[in-house]
Amino acid sequence: MESLNYELLLSTVNESDLGIIMLDESLNVVLWNNWMVDRSGKTAAEAMNRSLLQVCPEVSGSRVNEAIINTHQTGQPAVISNVLNRTPFNLYPKKPLIQNIPATQTPIQQAVKIIRLATKGESQYCLIQITDVSASVNRENSLGQQIKDRKKAEQVLSDERALFIAGPTVVLTWTVNPEPRINYISPNIELMLGYTEKQFTRSEIAFIDLIHPADAQQYLQEIKTYSNNYSHYFEQEFRLIDATGEYRWLYNLTTINRDASGNVSRYLGYLLDITERKKYQSMVEHQAYYDELTGLPNRRMFINRLDQELDKAKRHQYKGALFFIDIDRFKSINDSLGHEVGDLLLKQVADRLKGCIRLEDTAARLGGDEFVVILSDPGGDGDDEIIKNALTVANKIRCSIGKKFELNGNEVHSTPSIGIVIFPDQGNSHAEKLIRFADTAMYKAKSEGRNEICFFDPEMQSRVDNRLVLEKSLRSAIDNEEFTLNFQPLFDHQHSIISAEALIRWQHPQDGWISPADFIPLAEETGLILYIGEWVLRESCRQLKHWELANNIHLSRIAVNVSPKQFRQSGFVAQVQQILAEFRVQPERLIIELTEGIVIADVDDTIKKMNALQSLGIRIAIDDFGTGYSSLTCLNTLPINVLKIDQSFVKDITNNNNTAIVGTIISMAKHLGLKVIAEGVETEGELKYLTSAGCNMFQGYLFSKPLNADLFAKFHLAISEERKTASLC
C-alpha cells in the first residue's frame, strides 16, 4: 500500500471539523488547520513557527497550558472537557456565508485533547485537538440538567471515595455551617501531605491554617464568590504546608452541592498535588525569560521591561537612562583561557552589575558579552543633572568591572565600553530604537580607545545610518559592476614611465564619484574587500594585457594595493597565481603593495606569503612607508623590493624633520638594497630635493594625475613619442 503524500494529509487535516494544532519539541506551532484559521482570526502564516503562548497568549497560566507541558514532559495524554464551561482559546463561531447575518461574539465552548506523538527519527510533537461543544454545554446548563447532575454526583460519592482512596487524588467533603468542618477526607491525604485523615475530621488541624499566607485570602474569597453566585463548580490552585514544613502546590476542583432552595449544603473537593508540574512550568518560564548562564533577564524580558519603563516615564513625566555595555577584550580572553573561564567572567560581570544598581533598575544580558541596564528615574531637575547622575552610575559600573577577576586560578583584567541614551525623547520612544541608539553610543566609546563612556547624540546615529546605506550601495556596486580603475604612472629620473599604480574608483549611479577613503575602510570591515580586491587584481592584469595587444604598450610593471584581510586569506598566493595565468601576465610584471600595518600584524605569516610571492617572481612594495611602526630589524628580515615614501613627508619637504626622515629612509633603503619611490610629488622643488637625496623614482601630480585606461594609453604613447623625438635631437 502506497503511503499517503503530505499534500493529501494536509488537505484532510484542513477539511476536518475539529481544530488541530501541532507543536514541535520547543512548543512552537508547526500545524494550524483551516478550522483554527476560521475561528481564531489568525492565518496559518501568522501562527507557524511561533510559540503557542505568542500565538494564543490567553492560554498562559491555564489548565490547558499546564496539560500541554505535562503531556510534553511525561507523554501522558490529557483531556480537558467542557464540564466547567471553559474557553481556554479565544475562538468564535465561523463567520456566516450570508453577509447580512451578523457573526456572534460569544466564545466557543471547547473540549481539548492533548497527545504526544513521536516520529521514526524520535522527534516529539504535541497534537492538540479542539472540539466545539457549545451546543451540548448549553443543553447541560439547564436547571433540570444541573439538578440531575448534582443528584448523580451525590449518588456515586461512595464509589468516588473508593476510587480515590488508593489513587493520587485526595477526595474531601466539608460544610461551613454552623462552622467550617471537614466531614470526610480520603486516607491518601497522609501520602500527599503527611497528615492523617483523623487530624482533619477531628478538627485537630484546620485546613485554612495550612494554606500559604499569601494564598489564604484569595482561597476564602473564591469559595465565597462561587458559593454566592450559584456556581456548581470552581477550580483553585494554592500552596499548602505539609507535615515536613515544605509548601506544596495543590490543584483543587470543588463541586458545590445545594439543597432545593439553592443554599449550599456541602462541598465535594478533589485535591491533586501539582508541585512537580509547577516546578517544570516555572523552569520553562524561567528559560523563556531569563539568561541561563547569568540568571539575568534575557532579551525578551528586557524588551518587555523597557517598554513598560518607557510608558511609565511618559505617564509620570520623568526620564531614565539605558546603558549598553560591551566587555572589552572578551573574545581574546575566551579564546586564550577557554570558554569555561569566559563563562565565569560573564557570571561575575553580571553579579557586579547587579551590585551597582538599585532594586528598581534592571540589568539584563542580550547575548555574548553584551549587557544592558535600565536606570529608572536617576533623579535630577534638568537634563544636565540627569546626565550627571547617569554618568555617576556608569562610572561605578566601569570601576567595578575594571577590578581584577579571579577565575579558576587565572587573574583576568577587563574593562567595559558603555553607551548611554536618555529616554524618553523625541525619536527614541520605542524599545528597539532605543537599544540601537545605545548600541551606537557604545561603539563610539569602543572606537575612542575602550573603557570609555559615551552618550548618544542624533548626529552619531545619522553617521551609522549613512554607513548602512553606503554598505547597501557597496554591495549593489559589486553586483552591478560600478567600479573602474584609474592608473597613475610612475616615472624615473629621466622622466620615462616605468610602471603604473592601479587605483580603484566608484561611480555611484545617483551620488556620483565616491572617494576610496569613504568606502575602502567599510569594505575591509564588512569583508566585501575580498570581492573588490580580487576584482582589482583581475582587472589590472586584464588591462595590462589589453594595452599590450590593442595599443602596443608594453608597460614593464603594474602595482596593485592589497588590503590586510585580502592578504591574510590562506589561498591568497594561489589566487594571484591563477589570475596571472588566466591573463598570461608574467609574474615579474606585478608589484604587490602592502602597508606597514599588514607587515607587522603577523610577521611569520607575512614572511611566508612574501617568500611564496617572490618565488613566483612577483615584487613586493611597502606603501606609505614612515607612517606605521616598522622597525629596522623587521625590515631587514622581510623579503621586500621597494619602499614608497609617504606623501605626507614629501609635501612639506622643507621642514627639517621631514627632510631628516626622507633622507634617512632613502639612505636606509640603499643600505638594504631596496628601491625607493617618492609618492605625492607635486612641485619642482620637491623633485629637486628628492633627486639630490638619491631618490630616482617618482609618482605624483607633477607628472600626471590618475587616468582612466584610455587616457593612460594616450598619455603613455605621447610620452614615448616625446622620448623618441628627444633622442633624435
C-alpha positions as CSV (number, residue, x, y, z in Angstrom):
1,M,0.0,0.0,0.0
2,E,1.4,3.3,-1.0
3,S,2.0,5.9,1.7
4,L,-0.2,9.0,1.6
5,N,1.6,12.0,0.4
6,Y,2.0,15.2,2.6
7,E,-0.4,17.3,0.4
8,L,-3.2,14.8,0.8
9,L,-2.8,14.5,4.6
10,L,-2.6,18.3,4.9
11,S,-5.8,18.6,2.8
12,T,-7.6,16.1,5.0
13,V,-6.5,17.9,8.2
14,N,-7.7,21.3,6.8
15,E,-11.1,19.8,5.9
16,S,-11.5,18.4,9.5
17,D,-14.4,19.7,11.6
18,L,-12.1,19.8,14.6
19,G,-9.4,22.4,15.5
20,I,-6.0,20.8,15.1
21,I,-2.7,22.4,16.3
22,M,0.6,20.6,16.3
23,L,3.6,21.8,18.3
24,D,7.3,20.8,18.0
25,E,9.7,20.0,20.8
26,S,10.1,23.7,21.6
27,L,6.3,24.1,21.7
28,N,6.3,26.1,18.5
29,V,3.4,25.8,16.1
30,V,4.1,23.6,13.1
31,L,0.5,23.0,12.1
32,W,-2.6,25.3,12.3
33,N,-5.5,23.9,10.3
34,N,-8.3,25.8,8.5
35,W,-10.8,25.2,11.4
36,M,-8.4,27.2,13.6
37,V,-8.0,29.9,10.9
38,D,-11.7,30.4,10.6
39,R,-12.4,30.6,14.4
40,S,-9.3,32.4,15.7
41,G,-8.9,35.0,13.0
42,K,-5.2,34.1,12.7
43,T,-3.8,32.8,9.4
44,A,-1.5,29.8,9.3
45,A,1.3,32.1,8.3
46,E,0.8,34.2,11.4
47,A,0.8,31.2,13.7
48,M,3.5,29.0,12.2
49,N,7.0,28.8,13.8
50,R,5.9,30.9,16.8
51,S,5.5,29.6,20.3
52,L,1.9,28.7,21.3
53,L,1.9,31.4,24.0
54,Q,2.8,34.0,21.4
55,V,0.0,33.0,19.1
56,C,-2.5,32.3,21.9
57,P,-1.4,34.4,25.0
58,E,-4.8,33.7,26.6
59,V,-3.8,30.1,27.5
60,S,-0.9,31.3,29.6
61,G,-1.4,30.1,33.2
62,S,-4.5,28.0,32.2
63,R,-5.1,24.3,32.8
64,V,-4.6,23.7,29.1
65,N,-1.1,25.2,29.2
66,E,-0.3,23.0,32.2
67,A,-1.7,20.0,30.5
68,I,0.4,20.7,27.4
69,I,3.6,21.0,29.4
70,N,2.7,17.8,31.4
71,T,2.0,15.8,28.2
72,H,5.2,17.1,26.6
73,Q,7.2,16.1,29.7
74,T,5.6,12.8,30.6
75,G,3.9,11.6,27.4
76,Q,0.6,11.2,29.4
77,P,-2.4,12.2,27.2
78,A,-4.8,14.8,28.7
79,V,-8.4,15.5,28.1
80,I,-10.0,18.8,29.3
81,S,-13.8,18.6,29.0
82,N,-16.4,21.3,28.9
83,V,-17.8,20.5,32.3
84,L,-16.7,23.9,33.7
85,N,-17.7,25.9,30.6
86,R,-14.1,26.6,29.9
87,T,-13.0,28.6,26.9
88,P,-9.2,28.3,27.0
89,F,-8.7,29.5,23.4
90,N,-10.2,32.7,22.1
91,L,-12.3,31.0,19.4
92,Y,-15.5,32.3,17.9
93,P,-18.1,30.7,15.6
94,K,-17.1,30.8,11.9
95,K,-18.5,33.9,10.1
96,P,-21.7,33.1,8.2
97,L,-21.5,32.9,4.4
98,I,-24.6,35.2,4.1
99,Q,-23.3,38.7,4.7
100,N,-26.4,40.2,6.3
101,I,-26.4,37.6,9.2
102,P,-24.2,39.1,12.0
103,A,-21.5,36.9,13.5
104,T,-21.9,36.1,17.2
105,Q,-19.2,37.3,19.6
106,T,-19.9,34.5,22.1
107,P,-16.8,32.4,22.5
108,I,-17.0,28.7,21.5
109,Q,-17.2,26.2,24.4
110,Q,-14.3,23.8,23.9
111,A,-13.2,20.3,24.8
112,V,-9.4,19.9,24.4
113,K,-7.5,16.7,23.9
114,I,-3.6,16.6,24.0
115,I,-1.5,13.8,22.8
116,R,2.3,13.4,22.4
117,L,3.4,12.0,19.1
118,A,6.9,10.6,18.1
119,T,8.3,10.2,14.6
120,K,10.7,7.5,13.4
121,G,13.5,10.0,13.9
122,E,12.4,10.2,17.6
123,S,11.3,13.8,17.2
124,Q,8.5,14.5,19.5
125,Y,5.3,16.6,18.8
126,C,2.2,17.6,20.7
127,L,-1.1,17.2,18.9
128,I,-3.9,19.5,20.3
129,Q,-7.4,18.6,19.2
130,I,-10.2,21.1,19.9
131,T,-13.9,20.2,19.7
132,D,-16.7,22.8,19.6
133,V,-19.1,21.6,22.3
134,S,-21.1,24.8,22.7
135,A,-24.4,23.1,21.9
136,S,-24.0,20.3,24.5
137,V,-22.9,22.8,27.1
138,N,-25.9,24.9,26.5
139,R,-28.2,21.9,27.0
140,E,-26.4,20.9,30.2
141,N,-26.7,24.3,31.6
142,S,-30.4,24.0,32.0
143,L,-31.6,23.9,35.6
144,G,-33.1,20.4,35.3
145,Q,-29.8,19.0,34.0
146,Q,-27.9,20.7,36.8
147,I,-30.1,19.1,39.4
148,K,-29.9,15.8,37.8
149,D,-26.0,16.0,37.7
150,R,-26.0,17.0,41.4
151,K,-28.0,14.1,42.4
152,K,-25.9,11.8,40.3
153,A,-22.8,13.1,41.9
154,E,-24.2,12.5,45.4
155,Q,-25.3,9.0,44.4
156,V,-21.8,8.0,43.3
157,L,-20.0,9.7,46.1
158,S,-19.3,6.4,47.8
159,D,-17.9,5.0,44.6
160,E,-15.7,8.0,44.2
161,R,-14.4,7.6,47.7
162,A,-13.3,4.1,46.9
163,L,-11.8,5.1,43.6
164,F,-9.6,7.9,45.1
165,I,-8.5,6.3,48.4
166,A,-5.7,4.4,46.6
167,G,-5.1,7.0,43.9
168,P,-3.1,10.2,43.8
169,T,-6.2,12.4,44.1
170,V,-7.5,13.2,47.6
171,V,-11.3,13.5,48.0
172,L,-12.8,15.5,50.8
173,T,-16.2,16.9,51.8
174,W,-16.8,19.8,54.1
175,T,-19.5,22.0,55.3
176,V,-19.4,25.6,56.6
177,N,-22.5,25.8,58.8
178,P,-22.5,26.3,61.6
179,E,-18.7,26.4,61.2
180,P,-16.2,25.1,58.7
181,R,-15.7,21.4,59.2
182,I,-14.2,18.5,57.1
183,N,-16.6,15.6,57.2
184,Y,-14.6,13.3,55.2
185,I,-11.1,13.2,53.6
186,S,-9.6,10.1,51.9
187,P,-6.8,8.3,53.7
188,N,-4.3,9.0,50.9
189,I,-4.0,12.5,52.3
190,E,-1.3,11.1,54.5
191,L,0.7,10.1,51.4
192,M,0.3,13.5,49.9
193,L,0.9,15.8,53.0
194,G,1.9,13.6,55.9
195,Y,-1.2,14.4,57.9
196,T,-3.7,11.6,58.9
197,E,-7.4,11.8,57.9
198,K,-8.4,11.9,61.6
199,Q,-6.4,15.0,62.2
200,F,-8.7,16.8,59.8
201,T,-12.0,15.1,60.6
202,R,-11.5,15.6,64.4
203,S,-10.5,19.3,63.7
204,E,-7.1,18.8,65.2
205,I,-5.8,20.7,62.1
206,A,-7.6,23.5,60.4
207,F,-7.2,23.2,56.6
208,I,-7.2,27.0,56.2
209,D,-4.3,27.3,58.7
210,L,-2.1,25.2,56.4
211,I,-2.6,27.4,53.3
212,H,0.3,29.7,52.5
213,P,-0.5,33.2,54.0
214,A,-0.2,34.8,50.5
215,D,-2.9,32.4,49.1
216,A,-5.3,32.1,52.1
217,Q,-7.3,35.3,51.5
218,Q,-7.9,34.5,47.8
219,Y,-8.8,30.9,48.7
220,L,-11.6,32.1,51.0
221,Q,-12.7,34.8,48.7
222,E,-13.1,32.4,45.8
223,I,-15.2,30.0,47.8
224,K,-17.4,32.9,48.9
225,T,-17.8,34.2,45.4
226,Y,-18.6,30.9,43.7
227,S,-21.0,30.0,46.5
228,N,-22.9,33.2,46.3
229,N,-23.3,33.3,42.5
230,Y,-24.9,29.9,42.4
231,S,-22.0,28.3,40.6
232,H,-21.8,24.5,40.7
233,Y,-18.1,24.1,40.1
234,F,-14.9,26.0,40.6
235,E,-11.1,25.5,40.5
236,Q,-8.3,26.7,42.7
237,E,-4.5,26.5,42.9
238,F,-2.7,27.3,46.2
239,R,0.2,26.3,48.3
240,L,-0.2,24.3,51.4
241,I,2.4,23.3,54.0
242,D,2.9,19.6,54.6
243,A,4.0,17.8,57.7
244,T,7.7,18.3,56.9
245,G,7.3,22.0,56.7
246,E,7.6,22.2,53.0
247,Y,5.0,24.1,50.9
248,R,3.4,22.1,48.1
249,W,1.2,23.3,45.2
250,L,-2.3,21.8,45.1
251,Y,-5.0,21.9,42.5
252,N,-8.5,21.8,43.9
253,L,-11.6,21.0,41.9
254,T,-14.7,21.6,44.0
255,T,-18.3,20.7,43.3
256,I,-20.9,22.7,45.3
257,N,-23.9,20.7,46.4
258,R,-27.1,22.8,47.0
259,D,-30.5,22.0,48.5
260,A,-33.8,22.6,46.8
261,S,-33.7,26.2,47.8
262,G,-30.3,26.7,46.3
263,N,-28.4,27.0,49.6
264,V,-25.0,25.3,49.9
265,S,-25.3,22.0,51.7
266,R,-21.9,20.6,51.2
267,Y,-18.7,21.0,49.2
268,L,-17.1,18.0,47.4
269,G,-13.4,18.6,46.7
270,Y,-10.7,16.8,44.7
271,L,-7.1,17.7,45.6
272,L,-4.2,16.9,43.3
273,D,-0.5,17.6,44.1
274,I,0.8,19.7,41.1
275,T,4.1,20.7,42.8
276,E,6.3,18.9,40.1
277,R,4.2,20.4,37.3
278,K,4.6,23.9,38.8
279,K,8.4,23.4,39.1
280,Y,8.6,22.3,35.5
281,Q,6.4,25.2,34.4
282,S,8.5,27.6,36.4
283,M,11.6,26.2,34.8
284,V,10.2,26.6,31.3
285,E,9.1,30.1,32.0
286,H,12.5,30.9,33.5
287,Q,14.3,29.6,30.4
288,A,12.0,31.7,28.3
289,Y,12.6,34.9,30.1
290,Y,16.0,34.6,31.9
291,D,19.5,34.0,30.7
292,E,20.6,30.5,31.6
293,L,24.2,31.4,32.3
294,T,24.0,34.6,34.4
295,G,20.4,34.4,35.7
296,L,19.7,37.9,34.4
297,P,16.7,38.7,32.4
298,N,17.2,37.8,28.7
299,R,16.4,39.9,25.6
300,R,12.7,39.0,25.6
301,M,12.1,40.0,29.2
302,F,14.3,43.1,28.8
303,I,12.3,44.4,25.9
304,N,9.1,44.0,27.9
305,R,10.6,45.8,30.9
306,L,12.0,48.6,28.7
307,D,8.6,49.1,27.0
308,Q,7.0,49.3,30.5
309,E,9.6,51.7,31.7
310,L,9.1,53.9,28.6
311,D,5.3,54.0,29.2
312,K,5.8,54.8,32.9
313,A,8.3,57.5,32.2
314,K,5.9,59.2,29.8
315,R,3.0,58.8,32.2
316,H,4.8,60.2,35.2
317,Q,6.9,62.6,33.2
318,Y,10.4,61.6,34.3
319,K,13.5,60.5,32.4
320,G,15.5,57.3,32.6
321,A,18.8,56.1,31.1
322,L,19.6,53.0,29.1
323,F,23.2,51.7,29.2
324,F,24.6,49.3,26.6
325,I,27.7,47.6,27.9
326,D,30.2,45.6,26.0
327,I,33.1,43.7,27.7
328,D,36.4,44.8,26.2
329,R,38.8,42.0,25.0
330,F,36.3,39.3,25.9
331,K,36.9,37.4,22.7
332,S,40.7,37.2,23.3
333,I,40.1,36.1,27.0
334,N,37.6,33.5,25.8
335,D,39.9,32.2,23.1
336,S,43.1,32.1,25.2
337,L,41.8,30.9,28.5
338,G,38.8,28.8,27.3
339,H,35.1,29.0,27.3
340,E,34.8,27.9,30.9
341,V,36.8,30.9,32.1
342,G,34.8,33.1,29.6
343,D,31.5,31.9,31.2
344,L,32.8,32.6,34.7
345,L,33.8,36.1,33.6
346,L,30.3,36.8,32.3
347,K,28.7,35.4,35.5
348,Q,30.9,37.7,37.7
349,V,30.3,40.7,35.4
350,A,26.5,40.0,35.9
351,D,27.0,39.9,39.7
352,R,29.0,43.1,39.7
353,L,26.4,44.8,37.6
354,K,23.6,43.9,40.0
355,G,25.7,45.3,42.8
356,C,25.9,48.7,41.1
357,I,22.2,49.4,40.6
358,R,19.1,49.7,42.7
359,L,16.2,47.3,43.1
360,E,14.0,49.3,40.8
361,D,16.6,49.2,38.0
362,T,17.1,46.3,35.6
363,A,20.3,44.6,34.4
364,A,20.0,42.1,31.5
365,R,22.2,40.1,29.2
366,L,21.4,40.4,25.5
367,G,23.8,37.7,24.4
368,G,27.6,37.1,24.1
369,D,29.4,39.8,26.1
370,E,26.7,42.4,25.7
371,F,24.8,43.6,28.8
372,V,22.2,46.4,29.2
373,V,21.0,48.3,32.2
374,I,17.7,50.3,32.6
375,L,18.2,53.2,35.1
376,S,14.7,54.1,36.2
377,D,14.4,57.8,37.1
378,P,18.0,58.6,38.1
379,G,16.7,61.8,39.6
380,G,17.5,65.4,38.8
381,D,15.5,68.5,37.9
382,G,17.1,69.2,34.5
383,D,18.8,67.2,31.7
384,D,22.3,68.2,32.9
385,E,21.6,66.7,36.4
386,I,20.0,63.6,34.9
387,I,23.1,63.1,32.7
388,K,25.3,63.7,35.7
389,N,23.5,61.1,37.8
390,A,23.6,58.6,35.0
391,L,27.3,59.2,34.5
392,T,27.9,58.5,38.2
393,V,26.3,55.1,37.9
394,A,28.2,54.4,34.7
395,N,31.5,55.2,36.3
396,K,30.5,53.0,39.2
397,I,30.0,50.1,36.8
398,R,33.2,50.9,34.9
399,C,35.2,50.9,38.2
400,S,33.6,47.6,39.4
401,I,34.1,45.7,36.2
402,G,37.6,47.2,35.8
403,K,38.8,45.4,39.0
404,K,40.6,42.2,38.5
405,F,38.8,38.8,38.3
406,E,40.0,35.6,39.9
407,L,38.8,32.8,37.5
408,N,39.9,29.2,38.0
409,G,43.3,30.4,39.2
410,N,43.7,33.0,36.5
411,E,43.9,36.7,37.2
412,V,41.9,38.3,34.5
413,H,41.6,42.0,33.7
414,S,38.9,43.5,31.6
415,T,37.0,46.8,31.1
416,P,33.6,47.9,29.8
417,S,32.8,50.2,27.0
418,I,29.5,51.9,27.8
419,G,27.0,53.7,25.6
420,I,24.2,55.7,27.2
421,V,20.9,57.1,25.8
422,I,18.5,59.2,27.9
423,F,14.8,58.5,27.4
424,P,12.0,59.2,26.6
425,D,12.9,61.8,24.0
426,Q,11.8,62.7,20.5
427,G,12.7,59.9,18.2
428,N,13.6,57.3,20.9
429,S,10.2,56.3,22.2
430,H,10.4,52.6,21.1
431,A,12.4,49.9,22.8
432,E,14.2,48.6,19.7
433,K,15.2,52.0,18.5
434,L,16.4,53.0,22.0
435,I,18.6,49.9,22.1
436,R,20.0,50.7,18.7
437,F,20.9,54.2,19.8
438,A,22.6,53.0,23.0
439,D,24.5,50.4,20.9
440,T,25.7,53.1,18.6
441,A,27.0,55.1,21.5
442,M,28.7,52.0,22.9
443,Y,30.6,51.5,19.6
444,K,31.6,55.2,19.7
445,A,33.0,54.5,23.2
446,K,34.9,51.5,21.9
447,S,36.3,53.4,19.0
448,E,37.7,56.0,21.3
449,G,40.0,53.5,23.0
450,R,37.7,51.2,25.0
451,N,36.9,51.6,28.7
452,E,35.1,54.7,27.8
453,I,31.6,56.1,28.4
454,C,29.8,57.8,25.6
455,F,26.3,59.5,25.4
456,F,24.3,59.1,22.3
457,D,23.6,62.1,20.0
458,P,21.4,62.2,16.8
459,E,24.4,63.0,14.6
460,M,26.1,59.8,15.7
461,Q,23.1,57.7,14.6
462,S,23.0,59.7,11.4
463,R,26.5,58.6,10.6
464,V,25.6,55.0,11.4
465,D,22.5,55.2,9.2
466,N,24.6,56.7,6.4
467,R,27.1,53.8,6.8
468,L,24.3,51.3,6.5
469,V,23.2,53.0,3.3
470,L,26.7,53.0,2.0
471,E,27.2,49.3,2.7
472,K,24.0,48.5,0.8
473,S,25.2,50.6,-2.1
474,L,28.6,49.0,-2.0
475,R,27.0,45.5,-2.3
476,S,25.0,46.7,-5.2
477,A,28.1,48.2,-6.8
478,I,29.8,44.8,-6.8
479,D,26.7,43.2,-8.4
480,N,26.3,46.0,-10.9
481,E,30.0,46.4,-11.8
482,E,30.1,50.1,-10.9
483,F,33.8,50.1,-10.2
484,T,36.5,51.2,-12.6
485,L,40.3,51.6,-12.4
486,N,42.4,54.6,-12.9
487,F,46.2,54.3,-13.4
488,Q,48.8,56.8,-12.1
489,P,52.2,56.5,-13.9
490,L,55.5,56.2,-12.1
491,F,58.5,57.9,-13.6
492,D,62.2,57.6,-13.3
493,H,64.7,60.5,-13.0
494,Q,64.8,60.7,-16.9
495,H,61.0,61.3,-17.0
496,S,60.3,57.9,-18.5
497,I,57.2,55.9,-17.5
498,I,58.5,52.7,-15.7
499,S,55.2,51.4,-14.2
500,A,51.7,52.4,-13.1
501,E,49.7,52.0,-9.9
502,A,46.1,50.8,-10.2
503,L,43.7,52.9,-8.2
504,I,40.0,51.9,-7.7
505,R,37.2,54.4,-8.4
506,W,33.5,54.1,-7.8
507,Q,30.9,56.0,-9.7
508,H,27.6,55.7,-7.8
509,P,24.5,55.9,-10.2
510,Q,22.9,58.7,-8.1
511,D,25.7,60.1,-5.9
512,G,28.5,60.3,-8.5
513,W,32.1,59.6,-7.6
514,I,32.7,58.3,-4.1
515,S,36.1,58.6,-2.6
516,P,38.0,55.3,-1.8
517,A,38.7,56.9,1.6
518,D,35.0,56.5,2.3
519,F,34.3,53.0,1.0
520,I,37.6,51.1,1.3
521,P,37.6,51.0,5.2
522,L,33.9,49.9,5.1
523,A,34.7,47.2,2.6
524,E,37.5,46.0,4.8
525,E,35.3,45.9,7.9
526,T,32.4,44.0,6.2
527,G,34.6,41.6,4.2
528,L,33.5,43.0,0.9
529,I,37.1,43.9,0.2
530,L,37.7,40.2,-0.7
531,Y,35.5,40.6,-3.7
532,I,36.7,44.1,-4.6
533,G,40.4,43.2,-4.1
534,E,40.1,40.1,-6.3
535,W,38.4,42.3,-9.0
536,V,41.2,44.9,-8.8
537,L,43.9,42.2,-9.3
538,R,42.0,40.6,-12.2
539,E,41.1,43.9,-13.9
540,S,44.7,45.2,-13.5
541,C,46.1,42.1,-15.2
542,R,43.4,42.2,-17.9
543,Q,44.1,45.9,-18.7
544,L,47.9,45.3,-18.8
545,K,47.4,42.6,-21.4
546,H,44.9,44.7,-23.3
547,W,47.3,47.7,-23.6
548,E,49.9,45.3,-25.0
549,L,47.6,43.8,-27.6
550,A,45.5,46.7,-28.6
551,N,47.8,49.7,-28.2
552,N,51.2,48.1,-28.4
553,I,52.0,49.5,-25.0
554,H,54.4,47.2,-23.1
555,L,54.3,48.5,-19.5
556,S,57.0,46.8,-17.6
557,R,55.1,46.6,-14.3
558,I,51.8,47.4,-12.7
559,A,51.3,47.9,-8.9
560,V,48.2,46.7,-7.1
561,N,47.3,47.6,-3.5
562,V,46.3,44.6,-1.3
563,S,44.2,45.0,1.8
564,P,45.0,43.3,5.2
565,K,42.0,41.0,5.0
566,Q,42.8,40.1,1.4
567,F,46.5,39.3,2.1
568,R,45.6,37.2,5.2
569,Q,43.5,34.8,3.1
570,S,45.0,31.3,3.2
571,G,44.6,31.0,-0.5
572,F,45.9,34.4,-1.5
573,V,49.1,33.3,-3.2
574,A,47.2,30.7,-5.2
575,Q,44.6,33.3,-6.2
576,V,47.3,35.7,-7.5
577,Q,49.0,32.8,-9.4
578,Q,45.7,31.8,-11.0
579,I,44.9,35.3,-12.2
580,L,48.3,35.8,-13.7
581,A,48.0,32.5,-15.6
582,E,44.4,33.4,-16.8
583,F,45.6,36.6,-18.5
584,R,49.1,35.3,-19.4
585,V,50.9,38.0,-17.5
586,Q,54.5,37.3,-16.4
587,P,54.7,37.4,-12.6
588,E,57.7,39.8,-12.8
589,R,55.3,42.4,-14.1
590,L,53.2,42.5,-11.0
591,I,54.0,44.6,-7.9
592,I,52.0,43.8,-4.7
593,E,51.8,46.9,-2.4
594,L,51.3,46.4,1.3
595,T,51.0,48.8,4.2
596,E,53.3,48.7,7.2
597,G,50.3,47.6,9.3
598,I,49.9,44.4,7.3
599,V,53.5,43.6,7.6
600,I,53.8,43.8,11.4
601,A,50.4,42.2,12.3
602,D,51.7,38.7,11.8
603,V,55.4,38.7,10.8
604,D,55.7,34.9,10.4
605,D,52.6,34.7,8.1
606,T,53.8,37.8,6.2
607,I,57.3,36.4,5.5
608,K,55.8,33.1,4.4
609,K,53.5,34.7,1.9
610,M,56.1,37.2,0.7
611,N,58.6,34.4,0.0
612,A,55.9,32.5,-1.8
613,L,55.1,35.5,-4.0
614,Q,58.7,36.3,-4.6
615,S,59.5,32.7,-5.6
616,L,57.0,33.3,-8.5
617,G,58.8,36.5,-9.5
618,I,56.3,39.0,-8.0
619,R,57.8,42.1,-6.4
620,I,56.8,43.4,-3.0
621,A,56.5,47.1,-2.1
622,I,55.8,48.7,1.3
623,D,53.3,51.5,0.7
624,D,53.1,54.8,2.7
625,F,56.3,54.0,4.5
626,G,57.1,56.1,7.5
627,T,53.5,56.3,8.8
628,G,53.4,52.9,10.5
629,Y,55.5,51.2,13.2
630,S,58.0,49.1,11.2
631,S,61.3,48.6,12.9
632,L,64.7,48.4,11.2
633,T,65.1,44.9,12.4
634,C,61.7,43.9,10.9
635,L,62.6,45.5,7.5
636,N,65.9,43.6,7.5
637,T,64.1,40.3,7.8
638,L,61.3,40.9,5.2
639,P,61.7,39.8,1.6
640,I,60.7,43.2,0.1
641,N,61.9,45.1,-3.0
642,V,60.6,48.6,-2.8
643,L,59.8,51.3,-0.2
644,K,57.3,54.0,-1.1
645,I,57.9,57.3,0.9
646,D,54.5,58.5,2.1
647,Q,53.4,61.8,0.5
648,S,52.9,63.5,3.9
649,F,56.7,63.7,4.2
650,V,57.2,64.8,0.6
651,K,54.5,67.5,0.8
652,D,56.4,69.5,3.4
653,I,60.0,68.5,2.4
654,T,61.4,71.9,3.5
655,N,60.5,71.0,7.1
656,N,63.7,70.0,8.9
657,N,62.0,66.9,10.5
658,N,60.6,65.7,7.2
659,T,63.9,66.4,5.5
660,A,65.7,64.2,8.0
661,I,63.1,61.4,7.8
662,V,63.1,61.3,4.0
663,G,66.9,61.3,4.0
664,T,67.0,58.5,6.5
665,I,64.5,56.4,4.5
666,I,66.5,56.8,1.3
667,S,69.8,56.0,3.0
668,M,68.4,53.0,4.8
669,A,66.8,51.7,1.6
670,K,70.1,51.9,-0.3
671,H,71.8,50.1,2.6
672,L,69.3,47.3,2.4
673,G,69.4,47.1,-1.4
674,L,65.8,48.4,-1.8
675,K,64.4,50.7,-4.5
676,V,62.7,53.9,-3.3
677,I,59.7,55.6,-4.8
678,A,58.5,59.1,-3.6
679,E,54.7,59.5,-3.6
680,G,52.8,62.7,-4.0
681,V,55.5,64.8,-5.8
682,E,53.7,68.0,-6.9
683,T,56.4,70.7,-7.2
684,E,59.8,71.1,-8.9
685,G,61.3,71.9,-5.5
686,E,60.2,68.6,-4.1
687,L,61.6,66.8,-7.1
688,K,64.9,68.6,-6.9
689,Y,65.4,67.8,-3.3
690,L,64.4,64.1,-3.7
691,T,66.8,63.7,-6.7
692,S,69.6,65.3,-4.7
693,A,68.9,62.9,-1.8
694,G,69.3,59.9,-4.1
695,C,65.7,59.0,-4.9
696,N,65.2,58.3,-8.6
697,M,61.6,57.1,-8.9
698,F,58.6,59.4,-8.5
699,Q,54.8,59.4,-8.5
700,G,52.6,62.5,-8.3
701,Y,50.6,65.3,-9.9
702,L,53.8,67.0,-11.1
703,F,54.0,64.2,-13.6
704,S,50.4,63.0,-14.0
705,K,47.2,62.6,-12.1
706,P,45.5,59.1,-12.1
707,L,44.0,58.5,-15.6
708,N,41.4,56.1,-16.9
709,A,42.6,53.3,-19.1
710,D,42.1,55.1,-22.4
711,L,43.7,58.3,-21.3
712,F,46.6,56.4,-19.8
713,A,47.2,54.7,-23.1
714,K,47.2,58.1,-24.9
715,F,49.4,59.6,-22.3
716,H,51.9,56.7,-22.4
717,L,52.1,56.9,-26.2
718,A,52.6,60.7,-26.1
719,I,55.4,60.4,-23.5
720,S,57.1,57.6,-25.6
721,E,56.8,59.8,-28.7
722,E,58.4,62.7,-26.8
723,R,61.3,60.5,-25.7
724,K,61.9,59.3,-29.3
725,T,61.8,62.9,-30.6
726,A,64.2,64.0,-27.8
727,S,66.6,61.2,-28.6
728,L,66.8,62.2,-32.3
729,C,67.6,65.7,-31.3
